[in-house]
Amino acid sequence: MKNLPVVTVNDAAICLGQEKATLTASSSTAEQYAWSNEAVSASIEVEPSENTTYTVTVTDGNGCKSNASGTVTVNAVPAVSITD
């Protein structure tokens, strides 16, 4: 019996329009990565405009697949005003 690959993905938080988030899939047996945004590497750099969850599917050398997700939380930029 073949075991499914174990995969984890971090969560991240960014400020709207000011930075990008990096999500990284960790798996000791993965040979292929396929993200919901069509990226195919272990790490992706994203800049969503609202809270977004990204899912990665990893495939090991036996063709077994497993999924994990990471969420990017987008924080609003504080409003600044100058008064006399």
TAVENPE-V512675 format. One record per residue. RES is the residue in three letters. PHI is phi as a letter, one per 30 degrees, with the letter a starting at -180 (NA if undefined). OMEGA is omega in degrees with one decimal (* if undefined). D_LAST is the distance of its C-alpha to the last C-alpha in Angstrom with 1 decimal. Layout:
res=RES phi=PHI omega=OMEGA d_last=D_LAST
res=RES phi=PHI omega=OMEGA d_last=D_LAST
This chain:
res=MET phi=NA omega=-179.5 d_last=73.2
res=LYS phi=d omega=177.0 d_last=70.1
res=ASN phi=d omega=174.4 d_last=66.9
res=LEU phi=d omega=176.5 d_last=63.6
res=PRO phi=d omega=176.3 d_last=61.1
res=VAL phi=c omega=-179.0 d_last=58.4
res=VAL phi=b omega=174.2 d_last=54.9
res=THR phi=b omega=177.5 d_last=51.4
res=VAL phi=b omega=177.8 d_last=47.9
res=ASN phi=d omega=168.7 d_last=44.7
res=ASP phi=c omega=179.6 d_last=41.5
res=ALA phi=b omega=176.1 d_last=38.1
res=ALA phi=b omega=178.7 d_last=34.4
res=ILE phi=b omega=171.6 d_last=31.8
res=CYS phi=c omega=-176.0 d_last=28.2
res=LEU phi=e omega=174.3 d_last=28.2
res=GLY phi=i omega=-175.5 d_last=28.6
res=GLN phi=c omega=-177.3 d_last=27.9
res=GLU phi=a omega=176.4 d_last=31.4
res=LYS phi=c omega=177.4 d_last=35.0
res=ALA phi=c omega=174.8 d_last=37.3
res=THR phi=c omega=173.8 d_last=40.8
res=LEU phi=c omega=-177.9 d_last=43.5
res=THR phi=b omega=174.9 d_last=46.8
res=ALA phi=d omega=178.9 d_last=50.2
res=SER phi=c omega=177.4 d_last=52.5
res=SER phi=a omega=-178.6 d_last=56.2
res=SER phi=d omega=-176.2 d_last=59.1
res=THR phi=c omega=-175.9 d_last=61.4
res=ALA phi=d omega=173.4 d_last=59.4
res=GLU phi=c omega=178.9 d_last=60.6
res=GLN phi=b omega=176.9 d_last=58.5
res=TYR phi=b omega=176.5 d_last=55.0
res=ALA phi=b omega=-178.0 d_last=53.8
res=TRP phi=c omega=178.8 d_last=50.2
res=SER phi=d omega=176.4 d_last=49.1
res=ASN phi=c omega=175.4 d_last=46.9
res=GLU phi=i omega=174.7 d_last=50.2
res=ALA phi=d omega=-176.4 d_last=49.5
res=VAL phi=b omega=177.6 d_last=52.7
res=SER phi=c omega=-179.1 d_last=51.6
res=ALA phi=d omega=-179.6 d_last=51.1
res=SER phi=c omega=173.8 d_last=47.3
res=ILE phi=b omega=175.1 d_last=44.9
res=GLU phi=c omega=-174.6 d_last=41.3
res=VAL phi=b omega=178.9 d_last=39.3
res=GLU phi=b omega=-178.5 d_last=35.8
res=PRO phi=d omega=178.7 d_last=35.9
res=SER phi=c omega=176.4 d_last=33.1
res=GLU phi=b omega=178.8 d_last=34.1
res=ASN phi=e omega=-174.8 d_last=36.2
res=THR phi=b omega=175.0 d_last=39.6
res=THR phi=c omega=178.6 d_last=42.9
res=TYR phi=c omega=-179.6 d_last=45.2
res=THR phi=c omega=176.1 d_last=48.9
res=VAL phi=c omega=171.7 d_last=51.3
res=THR phi=c omega=176.6 d_last=55.1
res=VAL phi=c omega=177.7 d_last=57.1
res=THR phi=b omega=179.1 d_last=60.7
res=ASP phi=c omega=-177.2 d_last=63.1
res=GLY phi=d omega=177.8 d_last=66.3
res=ASN phi=c omega=-177.4 d_last=68.3
res=GLY phi=i omega=177.9 d_last=66.3
res=CYS phi=d omega=-176.0 d_last=64.8
res=LYS phi=b omega=176.1 d_last=61.3
res=SER phi=b omega=-177.7 d_last=58.5
res=ASN phi=c omega=170.5 d_last=54.9
res=ALA phi=a omega=-178.4 d_last=51.7
res=SER phi=b omega=173.6 d_last=48.1
res=GLY phi=b omega=-177.8 d_last=44.6
res=THR phi=c omega=173.1 d_last=41.3
res=VAL phi=c omega=176.3 d_last=38.0
res=THR phi=c omega=-178.4 d_last=35.1
res=VAL phi=c omega=179.7 d_last=32.0
res=ASN phi=c omega=177.8 d_last=28.7
res=ALA phi=d omega=175.3 d_last=25.6
res=VAL phi=d omega=-178.5 d_last=22.7
res=PRO phi=d omega=177.4 d_last=19.7
res=ALA phi=d omega=179.6 d_last=16.8
res=VAL phi=b omega=175.3 d_last=13.6
res=SER phi=b omega=179.6 d_last=10.1
res=ILE phi=c omega=178.1 d_last=6.8
res=THR phi=c omega=179.2 d_last=3.8
res=ASP phi=d omega=* d_last=0.0
